[in-house]
Amino acid sequence: MLSQRQQDELTDYILEREKRSFPRTSSDCAVPAIPLSKDGSMQPLTEIRVKDLYFCLEERTVLVRNKKVDLTYREFEMLHLLIANRRRVITFEIISDYIWGYESGDDMTQAIHNIINRLRKKLRVEPDVPDYISSIRSVGYKFNM
């Protein structure tokens, strides 16, 4: 288990990385810079492919085996946090701070479990799709692939 100092450092690292991903404009509104192709169409900045899973942050699109997966705001944010930090254990405290903006308590831990359960069900578009998310008992979750 991570010490409180380690948890704080990891939370700061993740949140700082997010801030760098979305630079502030002169109006102090977080707007990602979207490059345009030669034909003027917008191109997604963040596309992650892991085996049969496709994740695009800017389009807020998730596909599993080319089947669209409809996620709620919190489910998408949870998947984004986990997939952007593959193979790292993300604690309940970090998840709570990232999703809701404050540390978790027992009620937040249960809410996190509920979001993960819904997310796992939605990602399993076919019976043989692997479970992308692992539970780390009493600590948090991690993205497997």
N, C-alpha and C positions, 0 to 999 in steps of 0.2 A: 504494500500500500504506500502511496506517496505521502510524504510529510506535508504539512500545511504550506511551508515555504515552496516546496516543489509544485504543489497544486497551483499556488498563486503564480509562480513563474510560468507554468504551462498555460494557464488561463491568459496571462498577459501576452505571451507569445502568440497564441491563437488569435486573440482579439487584435493585436498589432498587425498581424499578417493580413487579417481581413481589412483593416483600415488602409493598408498599402495597396490592396487589390482594387479599392474603389477610391481614387483620389478625389479630394474636395474641389468643387468649382468655386468661382468668385462669390457665388451666392451661398456658399457653405452647404450645398446640397450634394449628397453622395450620388454621383452619376458616373457609371463606368464609361471609360473611353472605348467606343466601339469602332474598330477599323472598318473602313469601307473597301469593298473590292473595286476593281476597275469599272464594273458596270454600275457602281453606286449602291449595291445591295449591302446590307449589314451582315457581318460575319460574327458568329459566336466566339467569345473569348475563351471560355472554359468548357472544354468537352473532355469527359473522362470516360474511357472504355475499359471495362474490366470483364473479361470473358463475354458473357451474353448480356451484360448490363451496360447501358449507355446513359450518361448523365450530362446535361447541359445546363450550366448555372444561369446564363443570361436568358435562355428561352424557357427556363424552369420546366425542362422536359426530362422525363425518365422513361426509358424503354428497356424491357427485358425480352430478349428473343424477338425484337422488333414489334413487340406489343406495348402500346402506350400504357403507362401506369399513372393513374390520377392520384395525386397526393395532396393532402391539406398543406397549409402553410407550414405548420410545425413539423409534419412528417418530412417535408422537403428540406427544411432547415436541419433537421436531425440527420438525414441522409447526407446532406452537404458536409456537415461537421465530421461525420464518421468517414466518408469517402475521401475527404481532403486530408485526413490524418490516418490513412490506411496503416493497419497493423499496430497502431498506437492505441493503448487503452485510454479511453476518454471517461473520466470520472463523472459521477452524478453531479458533483458541484460544478464542473466545467460545463456540462450539458445544460444544467439549469441556468447558469449565468449566460450562456450563449443564446438559449431559446427565450428565456423570460427576463434576463437582465438582473437576476439576483440569485443568491445561493439557495440550495435545495434544503428542504426539510422532509419529513416523512411523507407529507402529502405530495410534494414535488417528485419524490422518488417514485411514488406510485403512478403519477402522471407520466413520468418518463417511461416506466415499464409499459403503460398502456399505449403510448405512441410507438414504442419499439414493436410491440405485438401487432399493432395494426400495420405498421410498415413491413414487417416480415410477411404477413399474410398477403399484402398487396404485391410484394416483389415475387412471390411464388405463383407465377402465372401458369405454371405447369407443375405437376407433381415431382418431376425430377430436377427442378431448378434448385441449385445449392442454397443453403442458408448463408447469406452474405454477412450477417451480423452475429457476433458471438457475445454471450453474456459473460462477464467477469464477476463472479459472485461477490456481492457486497461492495463492489468497487465501481463498476460501470459497464461500458460496452466497447467493442472494437469492430472495425470492418475487416473481414477475413482475407479478402483477395489481394 
